[in-house]
Amino acid sequence: MKKTTTLGHSSLQVNRIGLGCMGMSEFYGSFNEEESIHTLHKAIDLGVNFFDTADMYGSGANEKLIGKAFKDKWDKVVLATKFAVMRGPNGEWLGLNGQPEYIKKACDQSLSNLGTESIDLYFMHRQAPDVEIEVIVGAMSDLVKQGKVKYIGLSEVNAETIRRAHKVHPISALQTEYSLWSREPEQELFEVCKDLGITFVSYSPLGRGFLTGAFKSRADFEAGDFRLNNPRFTEEAFKENIKFVEVIDQMAKDKGATKAQIALAWILSQNDEITAIPGTRKIHRLEENLGAFDIVLTQADLRLINESIPSETKGNRY
Protein backbone atom coordinates (compact mmCIF):
# COMPACT_ATOMS: atom_id res chain seq x y z
CA MET A 1 0.00 0.00 0.00
CA LYS A 2 1.25 3.47 -0.90
CA LYS A 3 2.62 5.11 2.28
CA THR A 4 2.97 8.73 1.15
CA THR A 5 1.15 11.19 -1.04
CA THR A 6 1.93 14.67 -2.35
CA LEU A 7 0.18 17.41 -0.40
CA GLY A 8 -2.16 19.27 -2.72
CA HIS A 9 -0.57 22.08 -4.77
CA SER A 10 2.85 21.48 -3.22
CA SER A 11 5.96 19.35 -3.61
CA LEU A 12 5.69 18.08 -0.01
CA GLN A 13 5.43 14.34 0.52
CA VAL A 14 3.32 13.50 3.58
CA ASN A 15 2.56 10.21 5.30
CA ARG A 16 -0.84 8.74 4.57
CA ILE A 17 -0.93 7.81 8.26
CA GLY A 18 0.21 10.84 10.24
CA LEU A 19 -0.22 11.66 13.91
CA GLY A 20 -2.97 13.75 15.47
CA CYS A 21 -1.62 15.45 18.58
CA MET A 22 -4.77 16.86 20.24
CA GLY A 23 -5.01 14.22 22.97
CA MET A 24 -1.50 14.98 24.16
CA SER A 25 -2.76 18.14 25.86
CA GLU A 26 -6.51 17.88 26.46
CA PHE A 27 -9.87 16.18 25.90
CA TYR A 28 -9.07 12.48 26.34
CA GLY A 29 -8.31 12.18 30.05
CA SER A 30 -4.88 12.39 31.69
CA PHE A 31 -1.72 13.00 29.69
CA ASN A 32 2.02 13.07 30.27
CA GLU A 33 4.32 15.50 28.47
CA GLU A 34 7.40 13.29 28.67
CA GLU A 35 5.52 10.30 27.26
CA SER A 36 4.09 12.45 24.45
CA ILE A 37 7.51 13.78 23.46
CA HIS A 38 8.88 10.23 23.37
CA THR A 39 6.00 9.25 21.08
CA LEU A 40 6.58 12.24 18.80
CA HIS A 41 10.28 11.40 18.51
CA LYS A 42 9.51 7.73 17.90
CA ALA A 43 7.09 8.72 15.14
CA ILE A 44 9.92 10.47 13.30
CA ASP A 45 12.15 7.42 13.83
CA LEU A 46 9.43 5.27 12.24
CA GLY A 47 9.29 7.55 9.20
CA VAL A 48 6.23 9.63 10.10
CA ASN A 49 6.52 13.26 9.02
CA PHE A 50 2.92 14.56 9.09
CA PHE A 51 1.75 15.98 12.44
CA ASP A 52 -1.45 17.83 13.26
CA THR A 53 -2.20 20.30 16.06
CA ALA A 54 -4.27 23.48 16.62
CA ASP A 55 -3.97 26.65 18.66
CA MET A 56 -7.06 25.70 20.70
CA TYR A 57 -5.73 22.31 21.88
CA GLY A 58 -4.88 22.97 25.49
CA SER A 59 -5.23 26.70 24.76
CA GLY A 60 -1.82 26.81 23.11
CA ALA A 61 -0.22 24.09 25.25
CA ASN A 62 -0.24 21.56 22.42
CA GLU A 63 1.61 23.84 20.04
CA LYS A 64 4.18 24.55 22.75
CA LEU A 65 4.61 20.82 23.33
CA ILE A 66 5.14 20.29 19.59
CA GLY A 67 7.63 23.14 19.51
CA LYS A 68 9.58 21.61 22.39
CA ALA A 69 9.60 18.14 20.82
CA PHE A 70 10.61 19.30 17.34
CA LYS A 71 13.00 22.09 18.27
CA ASP A 72 15.89 20.61 16.29
CA LYS A 73 13.83 18.42 13.98
CA TRP A 74 11.78 20.79 11.82
CA ASP A 75 13.53 19.56 8.67
CA LYS A 76 11.91 16.14 9.25
CA VAL A 77 8.41 17.46 9.92
CA VAL A 78 5.39 18.67 7.94
CA LEU A 79 3.29 20.39 10.56
CA ALA A 80 -0.34 21.43 10.34
CA THR A 81 -1.95 23.77 12.84
CA LYS A 82 -5.24 25.65 12.91
CA PHE A 83 -6.97 28.88 13.92
CA ALA A 84 -10.52 30.18 14.44
CA VAL A 85 -11.68 28.60 17.72
CA MET A 86 -11.12 31.15 20.48
CA ARG A 87 -10.38 30.14 24.07
CA GLY A 88 -10.24 32.28 27.18
CA PRO A 89 -7.43 32.35 29.80
CA ASN A 90 -9.10 29.50 31.70
CA GLY A 91 -9.86 27.45 28.62
CA GLU A 92 -13.41 28.70 28.25
CA TRP A 93 -14.97 28.67 24.77
CA LEU A 94 -15.34 32.13 23.21
CA GLY A 95 -16.70 31.25 19.77
CA LEU A 96 -15.30 31.45 16.26
CA ASN A 97 -13.34 34.30 14.70
CA GLY A 98 -12.56 34.72 11.00
CA GLN A 99 -11.66 38.40 10.93
CA PRO A 100 -8.43 39.10 9.01
CA GLU A 101 -6.81 40.96 11.92
CA TYR A 102 -7.55 38.05 14.25
CA ILE A 103 -6.14 35.53 11.74
CA LYS A 104 -2.87 37.50 11.59
CA LYS A 105 -2.60 37.61 15.40
CA ALA A 106 -3.49 33.91 15.71
CA CYS A 107 -0.78 32.98 13.20
CA ASP A 108 1.84 35.06 15.00
CA GLN A 109 0.88 33.43 18.31
CA SER A 110 1.11 29.95 16.78
CA LEU A 111 4.55 30.74 15.36
CA SER A 112 5.62 31.90 18.82
CA ASN A 113 4.18 28.80 20.51
CA LEU A 114 5.89 26.50 18.02
CA GLY A 115 9.16 28.39 17.96
CA THR A 116 9.38 28.25 14.19
CA GLU A 117 9.45 30.81 11.37
CA SER A 118 6.76 29.30 9.18
CA ILE A 119 3.82 26.89 9.32
CA ASP A 120 3.75 24.18 6.66
CA LEU A 121 -0.04 23.82 6.50
CA TYR A 122 -2.40 26.34 8.12
CA PHE A 123 -6.02 25.30 8.52
CA MET A 124 -9.15 27.30 9.17
CA HIS A 125 -10.45 25.08 11.97
CA ARG A 126 -14.08 26.09 11.53
CA GLN A 127 -15.68 28.91 9.56
CA ALA A 128 -16.98 31.84 11.56
CA PRO A 129 -20.57 32.30 10.35
CA ASP A 130 -20.28 36.08 10.13
CA VAL A 131 -17.29 36.18 7.75
CA GLU A 132 -17.36 35.18 4.08
CA ILE A 133 -14.93 32.44 3.09
CA GLU A 134 -13.34 34.73 0.48
CA VAL A 135 -12.37 37.17 3.24
CA ILE A 136 -10.91 34.42 5.43
CA VAL A 137 -8.93 32.80 2.64
CA GLY A 138 -7.76 36.21 1.46
CA ALA A 139 -6.23 36.81 4.90
CA MET A 140 -4.66 33.34 4.84
CA SER A 141 -3.24 34.09 1.38
CA ASP A 142 -1.58 37.22 2.80
CA LEU A 143 0.20 35.00 5.35
CA VAL A 144 1.57 32.89 2.49
CA LYS A 145 2.83 36.02 0.73
CA GLN A 146 4.54 37.07 3.98
CA GLY A 147 6.27 33.71 4.30
CA LYS A 148 4.57 32.87 7.61
CA VAL A 149 2.56 30.05 6.06
CA LYS A 150 3.50 27.72 3.18
CA TYR A 151 0.15 26.14 2.29
CA ILE A 152 -3.44 26.55 3.46
CA GLY A 153 -6.29 24.21 4.28
CA LEU A 154 -9.90 24.18 5.40
CA SER A 155 -11.72 22.01 7.94
CA GLU A 156 -15.36 20.94 8.14
CA VAL A 157 -16.74 22.93 5.20
CA ASN A 158 -19.04 21.94 2.34
CA ALA A 159 -18.21 21.50 -1.35
CA GLU A 160 -19.49 24.92 -2.42
CA THR A 161 -17.38 26.66 0.21
CA ILE A 162 -14.29 24.78 -0.94
CA ARG A 163 -14.83 25.82 -4.56
CA ARG A 164 -15.32 29.46 -3.56
CA ALA A 165 -12.21 29.39 -1.38
CA HIS A 166 -10.09 27.75 -4.07
CA LYS A 167 -10.79 30.64 -6.45
CA VAL A 168 -9.10 33.00 -3.99
CA HIS A 169 -6.04 30.85 -3.23
CA PRO A 170 -5.16 27.20 -3.91
CA ILE A 171 -6.46 24.99 -1.09
CA SER A 172 -3.95 22.24 -0.33
CA ALA A 173 -5.91 20.15 2.15
CA LEU A 174 -9.38 19.54 3.51
CA GLN A 175 -9.64 18.08 7.00
CA THR A 176 -12.93 16.44 7.97
CA GLU A 177 -14.00 13.61 10.22
CA TYR A 178 -14.11 10.37 8.24
CA SER A 179 -14.26 6.77 9.36
CA LEU A 180 -16.42 3.67 9.11
CA TRP A 181 -19.03 5.38 11.27
CA SER A 182 -18.66 8.89 9.74
CA ARG A 183 -18.97 8.54 5.98
CA GLU A 184 -20.58 11.86 5.03
CA PRO A 185 -17.53 13.09 3.04
CA GLU A 186 -18.20 10.42 0.41
CA GLN A 187 -21.30 12.31 -0.73
CA GLU A 188 -19.59 15.41 -2.20
CA LEU A 189 -16.25 16.15 -0.61
CA PHE A 190 -14.20 13.37 -2.19
CA GLU A 191 -15.30 14.54 -5.63
CA VAL A 192 -14.43 18.19 -5.07
CA CYS A 193 -11.03 17.23 -3.62
CA LYS A 194 -10.30 15.11 -6.68
CA ASP A 195 -11.47 17.86 -9.05
CA LEU A 196 -9.34 20.55 -7.41
CA GLY A 197 -6.27 18.48 -6.45
CA ILE A 198 -6.88 18.84 -2.71
CA THR A 199 -5.53 16.31 -0.20
CA PHE A 200 -8.24 14.86 2.02
CA VAL A 201 -7.19 14.49 5.67
CA SER A 202 -9.34 12.18 7.79
CA TYR A 203 -9.46 13.10 11.46
CA SER A 204 -10.88 10.77 14.13
CA PRO A 205 -10.36 7.86 11.71
CA LEU A 206 -10.82 5.41 14.59
CA GLY A 207 -14.08 6.97 15.76
CA ARG A 208 -12.40 8.62 18.78
CA GLY A 209 -11.17 5.18 19.78
CA PHE A 210 -14.57 3.49 19.63
CA LEU A 211 -13.86 1.50 16.47
CA THR A 212 -10.82 -0.14 18.09
CA GLY A 213 -13.09 -1.89 20.59
CA ALA A 214 -11.13 -0.33 23.46
CA PHE A 215 -14.29 0.96 25.14
CA LYS A 216 -17.16 -1.28 26.15
CA SER A 217 -19.15 1.23 28.21
CA ARG A 218 -19.06 4.76 29.60
CA ALA A 219 -17.35 3.40 32.70
CA ASP A 220 -14.18 2.94 30.63
CA PHE A 221 -13.61 6.71 30.39
CA GLU A 222 -11.80 8.88 32.90
CA ALA A 223 -13.73 11.72 34.55
CA GLY A 224 -13.50 14.82 32.37
CA ASP A 225 -13.12 12.89 29.10
CA PHE A 226 -15.08 14.88 26.53
CA ARG A 227 -16.51 11.70 25.02
CA LEU A 228 -18.79 11.42 28.06
CA ASN A 229 -20.67 14.40 26.62
CA ASN A 230 -20.63 13.15 23.03
CA PRO A 231 -23.96 11.87 21.60
CA ARG A 232 -22.28 8.76 20.16
CA PHE A 233 -21.07 7.68 23.58
CA THR A 234 -24.35 7.56 25.51
CA GLU A 235 -25.27 4.14 26.93
CA GLU A 236 -28.00 3.80 24.30
CA ALA A 237 -25.60 4.71 21.48
CA PHE A 238 -22.98 2.28 22.81
CA LYS A 239 -25.42 -0.61 22.47
CA GLU A 240 -26.27 0.28 18.86
CA ASN A 241 -22.84 1.32 17.63
CA ILE A 242 -21.09 -1.79 18.92
CA LYS A 243 -22.29 -3.39 15.66
CA PHE A 244 -19.59 -1.43 13.84
CA VAL A 245 -16.95 -2.94 16.09
CA GLU A 246 -18.28 -6.46 15.56
CA VAL A 247 -17.87 -6.15 11.77
CA ILE A 248 -14.34 -4.78 12.10
CA ASP A 249 -13.46 -7.45 14.67
CA GLN A 250 -14.44 -10.28 12.34
CA MET A 251 -12.37 -8.85 9.50
CA ALA A 252 -9.42 -8.34 11.88
CA LYS A 253 -9.56 -12.01 12.92
CA ASP A 254 -9.69 -13.11 9.28
CA LYS A 255 -6.65 -10.96 8.42
CA GLY A 256 -4.61 -11.57 11.58
CA ALA A 257 -4.75 -7.83 12.26
CA THR A 258 -6.08 -5.49 14.94
CA LYS A 259 -9.35 -3.62 14.70
CA ALA A 260 -7.48 -0.30 14.47
CA GLN A 261 -5.46 -1.59 11.52
CA ILE A 262 -8.59 -2.71 9.67
CA ALA A 263 -10.33 0.63 10.28
CA LEU A 264 -7.31 2.56 8.98
CA ALA A 265 -6.67 0.23 6.05
CA TRP A 266 -10.30 0.69 5.02
CA ILE A 267 -9.80 4.48 4.89
CA LEU A 268 -6.58 4.23 2.89
CA SER A 269 -8.29 1.85 0.46
CA GLN A 270 -10.79 4.52 -0.60
CA ASN A 271 -8.22 6.18 -2.87
CA ASP A 272 -4.44 6.63 -3.16
CA GLU A 273 -4.36 10.23 -1.95
CA ILE A 274 -6.44 10.11 1.23
CA THR A 275 -4.55 10.54 4.51
CA ALA A 276 -5.50 9.85 8.12
CA ILE A 277 -4.28 11.34 11.39
CA PRO A 278 -5.14 8.94 14.21
CA GLY A 279 -4.22 10.39 17.57
CA THR A 280 -2.31 8.58 20.28
CA ARG A 281 0.00 9.32 23.17
CA LYS A 282 1.48 5.83 23.30
CA ILE A 283 4.28 4.34 21.20
CA HIS A 284 2.74 0.87 20.98
CA ARG A 285 -0.48 2.36 19.57
CA LEU A 286 1.53 4.42 17.08
CA GLU A 287 3.31 1.26 15.91
CA GLU A 288 0.01 -0.59 15.71
CA ASN A 289 -1.57 2.15 13.60
CA LEU A 290 1.34 2.17 11.15
CA GLY A 291 0.85 -1.58 10.74
CA ALA A 292 -2.26 -0.73 8.73
CA PHE A 293 0.04 -0.19 5.74
CA ASP A 294 0.65 -3.94 5.66
CA ILE A 295 -3.05 -4.88 5.55
CA VAL A 296 -4.45 -5.74 2.12
CA LEU A 297 -8.20 -5.35 1.76
CA THR A 298 -9.50 -6.89 -1.44
CA GLN A 299 -12.53 -5.60 -3.32
CA ALA A 300 -14.41 -8.55 -1.82
CA ASP A 301 -13.31 -7.46 1.67
CA LEU A 302 -14.46 -3.90 1.03
CA ARG A 303 -17.82 -5.11 -0.28
CA LEU A 304 -18.27 -7.31 2.77
CA ILE A 305 -17.55 -4.40 5.11
CA ASN A 306 -19.95 -2.11 3.24
CA GLU A 307 -22.70 -4.72 3.27
CA SER A 308 -22.20 -5.63 6.93
CA ILE A 309 -21.84 -2.34 8.76
CA PRO A 310 -24.96 -0.47 9.94
CA SER A 311 -26.35 2.08 7.49
CA GLU A 312 -26.60 4.70 10.22
CA THR A 313 -24.63 5.63 13.32
CA LYS A 314 -26.49 6.21 16.57
CA GLY A 315 -25.85 9.77 17.77
CA ASN A 316 -24.59 12.94 16.10
CA ARG A 317 -20.84 13.56 15.72
CA TYR A 318 -20.99 16.46 18.19
N, C-alpha and C positions, 0 to 999 in steps of 0.2 A: 504493500500500500504506500502511496506517495506520502512522504513525511513533511514536505514543505510546499509552500505555494508563494507566488509573488504577490505582495500587498498591492492592491489596486492602484494604478497610476503611479507606480514607483518601481525602483529596481531592488527593493528590499525583499529578501527571502525570509518568511516567517514560518515557524512551526505550525502544523495543522493541529497539534495539541499543545497549547501554551499553558500558562498558569495564571489563574485568577487569584488575586491577592487580598480581596476584601476581608475574608474571614481571619486574616492574620492580625486584624486590629479591632474587629467589632462584629456584632450580629449573631455569630454562631457559638456563643458560650465563651468559656475561658480561652486565653491564648498566651503564648510565651514568646517574647521577642527573640531570644537566643535560638529557640527551636525553629522559628520562622526563618531567621537568617541562614541557619544551616540548610534548610529546605531550599531556599532561594539559590544558595551556592551550589547545592547538589544538582538543582535543575540545570544550571549552566554546564556542570560537569557531564550531565547526561545528554547535552546537545540542545536543550531548550533555550530559545532566545526571545520568545514572545511573552511578555508579562503585562498584566492589566491591573490598574488601580484607578482611583478617583479621588478628587480633593475632599469629598464628603465622607470617605471611609475613615472612621475614627476622627473626623473633623481635622484632617490634615495629618494625623498620626501615621496612616498607612503610607503616604508619600514619603514622610520622613524616614520610615523604616526601610522603604525601597532605596532611598538615597544613601542610607547608611550601609546597606548590604551591597550596593553596586558602585560604591564610591570609586573604586579603581577598575571597574569592569564594564563601563558603559560601551566599550567597543564590541562587547559580546551580546549586547542587549538591544531589543526593539521594544521600547516601552510605550504603552498607551495609558493616558490618564484622561480625566473628564472634568467638566465644569457644568454648572447650572443649578445644582441642588444646594441651597444655602443652609448653613448650620450656624447656630448661635454659640456663644462661648461655653455653654454647658451641654452642647450637643443637640439642643432643641432644633426642631425643623422650622425653617423660616420661608419655605416656598421656593419657587423657581425664578431664576433671573436670566434673561437673555439680552439685556441692554449692552450695547457695545462697550461702554465704559467699564461695566462690571466684568465683561469677558476679558478685557485687557488686564484688570487688576487680579482676576482669578488666575490667569496664566502666569503673571509675575509671581504670585504667591506659590503656585505649583513649582515653578522653576526654583524658587528659594527653598521650598520644602525638599525637593529632590536633589538640590545641589548640582544642577546641570545647566548648560547654556541653551539647550533646545529640547523640545519634546518630539519624539518620533511621530506619534499619532495622537492627535488631540480630538476627543469626542465631545459633542454636545450630549450630555447625559440624558436630559429630557428637554423637550421644547417648552419654554415659557409661553403660555397661551396668549399673552398680550403683545408678543413680538413676532413679526413675520419672519419666516425662515430665511428669506433673502437678506434681511438685516443681520441676522445672527451669523449666517455664513459669510457675509461681507466682512464682518468684524474678525471672523476666524481667518479669512483670506489675508487680512492686513497683518495678522500675526505670522503668517507664512512669509509675506514680503519682508517682514522685519527680522526673519531668521529665528524667531522664538519657537516656531512650530514647523515641522517638515511636511506633514500630511494631516488631513482632517477627516473626521468621521462623524456619523450620527448614530443615535441610539433610540430605539423604540419610536420610530416614525413610520408613517404609511408610504405607499408607493408614490403617490402624487407629491408628497413633501420631498421625497428623495429626488424626483425629477426636477422640481423647482430649484432645489438646493444645488444640484449638479450643474445647472446653467450658470450659476454665480461663480462656482469654483469646483474643480474635480473632487468628488467624494471618493476617498480611498477605501473606507470600510463602513459597514453597517453592523451594529451590534444589537442583537435582539435575543430574547429568551427562545431557545429551541431545544427540544428533546422529544423523546417518545411520548411524553404526556403534554407537550406544548408544541403543536405542529402548525400553528397559525401562519408562520412565515411561508409555508408552502403555497399558500393561496395566491399571493402577489409578489412578495418580496424577493423570492428566489429569481423570478423572471426579470425584475427590474435590475437586480444586481448583475445578472448575466448580460443584460442589454447594455449596461453602462460600465461594465468592467470593475465592479465594486466587490471587494472581498466581504463575504458574510462571516461574521464572528458570532458563534453560538455561546451565550452565557447560560449558566445553570444547566449545562448539558446532562447532568445527572439528577435533575429534578430536586436540587437543593439537598442531595444525598438520599432522597427517598428511593430512587430507582436502583440503588445499590443494595437495597434490602437491609441497610444498617439500622433502620428504625422500625420497630414493630408497633409502637404506641406512643402517645404523648409523654409517657413516663420516661422515655429514653432521652428526652431533651433536658439540658441544664436550665435552671431558672434564668430568665432574661433572654433566652434564645428567641429570636424574632419569629421563628417558625411556629411558635406557640400561638401567635396571633395571625397566622396565615390561613386563609380559607381552605387550603388543600391539606391542612394538617389538623383539622378537627377530628374527633373520634369517628364521626359519621363518614368523613372523607377517607380516613385511614382504611376503613372496612371496604369501601368501594375501590379505592385506588390500588389496593394491594394486588389487584388483578394484573396490573402492569408488571409488577415485580415477578409474579408467577410466570408470565410469558418469558421475560428476560432470563429468569432462573433456569427454565427448561432449556433454552438455547445455550446458556452458559455451560450447563452439564453436558450437552451434546458436543460442544466445542472444546471442553476442557479449559474453559476460561472463567473469569469472574463476571459478575453481573455488571460491574462498572465498565469492564472492557467491552462487553457486548453493546451496552448503551452508547459508548463512544464510537465503537466501530460502525454502528448503525448510522450515526450522524455523518461520519467521514465517507460512508458509502453513498451518500446522496448525490455528491458530485466531487470533482477533484480539487475544487478551490475552497470549499467550506472549511472553516477552522473552528476549534472549540477551546474554551478556556475553563476547564474544571478547576475549582478551587480546592486547595488542601494546605494544611499546615505541616503535614507529616510526610517524611521521606518515603516510607513504604507505600503510602497511597499514591504519591507522585510516580513511583516506579510501576505500580500497578496500572495507573492510567496510561502511561506510555506503552504498556504492553498491548494496548488496543491496536497499535500499528501491525501487530503480528496476527491479528484475527482476520480471517477471510470469511466474509458473508457472501454466499452465492445468491443469485437471483431467486432461487427457490427459498433460501433462508429469509430473504427480505420479504418475499410474498407471504411466507408463513407468519412472520412478525406482524405484517400489516393486517392479515386476516384474523389474527388471534388477539391483538390488543383491543381494549375497549374503544369504542368510537368517540366517547366523551370522557373528560376528566372531571371528577367531582371537586367542585370548588374553583373559584377564580384564582388567577395567578397572584393577585395582590388583594 
